[in-house]
Amino acid sequence: MSLAETQTAHKTAGLVYCLWILGILFGITAIIGIFINHSKLASVRGTYAYSHFIWQIASFWTVLAGVFLAVILWPGALAQTIAIACFAIWLFSGIIGSWCLSKHKKLTLFSRSGRGNRHGPSVAS
């Protein structure tokens, strides 16, 4: 992977983190971010930004599932707890992910160590 492609992947991941944080106020930006993630995932394979893309995709779908669960259970106190937890995940994953990206660290929550390099980079540096 060339330096230009790596820098583009880095900038794209940073853009999606910004869209995540803006998604707290304007939900549509998070949807735009997940669209970018899925459309660019194959092109960032082999860069350190790949682990950020996987993190962003998994975080988005986890939060969305939590929001749907909260909507279904809304009248109860459990729903409010789920909604607050989803909001916290959304906020902190954007902040922590942005910080890791700025420090050129790989997010290793979804790494597949021991399975070769088939899924992209898996070792944090």
N, C-alpha and C positions, 0 to 999 in steps of 0.2 A: 504494500500500500504506500502510495507516495505521500510526501509531507503535506501537499495541498489537500489531498483527500482526507488525511487525518485532521487537519485544521478545520476543514468543512464539517466533518463529523462532530468535532468538538463544539463548533459554533451552533450546529443544529441541536445538539443535546442541551446546550445552554439556552437556546431559544425555547425549547420545550419546557425547561424548568421555569422560565419566565411566564410562559403560558399557563403553567400549573398554578403559580402564585397568583396570577391575574384571575384564574378560574375560581378563586375564592369569592371574588366580587362579581365576575361575569362568567357564568358556567360554560358558555360557548367556547371560550378560549381553551379550556381543558379538552373539549371535543376536537378542536382544531389540532391541539398537541398530540392527541392519540392517533389522529389520522396521519400526521407527520411521522410519528414513531413507526407505525405499521408500514407506511409507504417507503421509508428510508432504511428500514432494518437490514435488508440484504446488502445495501451499499456500504454500511458501516461495519460489516463483519470484518474482523481482523484488526480493528482499531480498539484503543482503550475505551472509546465512547460506546462500543457495543454493549458493555456491561451496564452502562447508564440507560441505554435504550431498553434493555430487558427489564431493568428496575422500574423505569417509567411505565412501561406497558403493564407489568404486574401490579404496580401500585394503583394505576387507574382502574383496572378491572376489580381489584379488591375493594377500593373505595366505592365504586359504583354498586357492587353487590351489597355492601353495607348500607348504602343509601336506600336501595330497594327494600332491604329487610326493615329498615327503620320506617319507611313509608307504610309498609304492611302492618307493622306493629305500633303505629303512631300514637294511639290513645294511651298507651302505657308508659311507665317510667323507663322500662327497658329500651324503648324506642329512642327516647331522649339520650340515653347513655350511648347507644349505638351511633346516633347522629353526631354527638360530640366526639366520639372516638374516630369516626370517619373524617370529620373536619380536622382533627389533630393529625391523623395520618397524612392527609392531603397537604396540610401546611408544612409539617416537619419533613416529609419526604422531599418536597420542593427545596426547602432551605438546606437540608443535609446534602441532598444530591448536588445542588449548586456549589456548595462548599467543596465537596469531594472533586467535582469537575474542575474547579478553579485550582485545586492542588494537584491535578492530574492523577488522582487516585481512582482505582477501579472499585466499584461496588461489588462486594463478593457474596452478598446474600444468596444469589441465584447461581453461584459458580458450580461447575460440574467437574471438580477435581477428580482425577483418576480415570476420566473417560476420554482422554486425548484432547485434541484441539478441534474436534468436530463442531462444537458450538461456539467457537470464538475464544477469546482470551479467558482464562479461568484463574489466573494467579495474580493476586494483588501485588502491586509494587510500591 
